[in-house]
Amino acid sequence: MISNTLSIGVNGIQDAQRGMQDAASRIARSGTTETPPQEAAAPGGAGENSLAGSIVDLKVNQRNAEASVEVVRTADEMVGTLLDERA
């Protein structure tokens, strides 16, 4: 169970990192004449190629990463507690 929880937390961090990279790329391209790739819109995000939408996506992914870090931290604390109980 703890292993599964830890895996979910790590996957959440990785997903958030990819989302932040996509949003950062869209922010960097804003105001240029370069045509953004179709997959640039983050799933569940603003879905638009505007600067504001990309900034919102960046912040949403930041919060997702922070939440996933808390999941990993909690799983780590659970393992520590279980080891303390067995000692």
C-alpha positions as CSV (number, residue, x, y, z in Angstrom):
1,M,0.0,0.0,0.0
2,I,2.8,2.5,0.9
3,S,4.7,1.5,-2.2
4,N,1.6,2.3,-4.3
5,T,1.1,5.6,-2.5
6,L,4.7,6.5,-3.1
7,S,4.4,5.6,-6.8
8,I,1.3,7.7,-7.2
9,G,3.1,10.7,-5.6
10,V,6.2,10.3,-7.8
11,N,4.0,10.0,-10.9
12,G,2.1,13.2,-9.9
13,I,5.4,15.1,-9.6
14,Q,6.5,13.9,-13.0
15,D,3.2,14.8,-14.6
16,A,3.3,18.3,-13.0
17,Q,6.9,18.7,-14.3
18,R,5.9,17.9,-17.8
19,G,2.9,20.3,-17.5
20,M,5.2,23.1,-16.2
21,Q,7.6,22.5,-19.1
22,D,4.8,22.8,-21.6
23,A,3.4,25.9,-20.0
24,A,6.9,27.5,-19.8
25,S,7.4,26.8,-23.5
26,R,4.1,28.4,-24.4
27,I,5.0,31.5,-22.3
28,A,8.4,31.7,-24.0
29,R,6.8,31.6,-27.4
30,S,4.1,34.1,-26.6
31,G,4.4,37.2,-28.7
32,T,6.4,35.4,-31.4
33,T,5.2,34.4,-34.8
34,E,6.1,30.8,-34.3
35,T,3.2,28.5,-34.6
36,P,2.8,26.5,-31.4
37,P,2.5,22.7,-31.7
38,Q,-1.0,21.2,-31.2
39,E,0.0,19.2,-28.1
40,A,1.1,22.4,-26.3
41,A,-2.3,22.8,-24.7
42,A,-2.1,21.0,-21.3
43,P,-4.8,18.4,-20.6
44,G,-7.3,20.0,-18.3
45,G,-5.6,23.3,-18.6
46,A,-6.7,26.6,-20.1
47,G,-6.4,25.0,-23.5
48,E,-5.6,28.3,-25.2
49,N,-2.4,29.7,-26.5
50,S,-2.7,33.0,-24.6
51,L,-0.1,34.2,-22.2
52,A,-2.6,34.3,-19.3
53,G,-3.8,30.8,-20.0
54,S,-0.2,29.5,-20.0
55,I,0.5,31.3,-16.7
56,V,-2.6,29.7,-15.2
57,D,-1.4,26.3,-16.4
58,L,2.0,26.9,-14.9
59,K,0.5,27.7,-11.5
60,V,-1.9,24.8,-11.6
61,N,0.9,22.4,-12.3
62,Q,3.0,24.0,-9.6
63,R,0.2,23.3,-7.1
64,N,-0.1,19.7,-8.4
65,A,3.6,19.2,-7.8
66,E,3.3,20.6,-4.3
67,A,0.4,18.2,-3.6
68,S,2.3,15.3,-4.9
69,V,5.3,16.1,-2.8
70,E,3.0,16.0,0.2
71,V,1.8,12.5,-0.8
72,V,5.4,11.3,-1.0
73,R,6.2,13.0,2.3
74,T,3.2,11.3,4.0
75,A,4.2,7.9,2.6
76,D,7.7,8.4,3.9
77,E,6.4,9.3,7.4
78,M,4.2,6.2,7.3
79,V,7.2,4.0,6.6
80,G,9.1,5.7,9.4
81,T,6.2,5.1,11.8
82,L,5.9,1.4,10.8
83,L,9.6,0.9,11.3
84,D,9.5,2.5,14.7
85,E,6.6,0.3,15.7
86,R,8.5,-2.9,14.7
87,A,11.7,-1.8,16.5
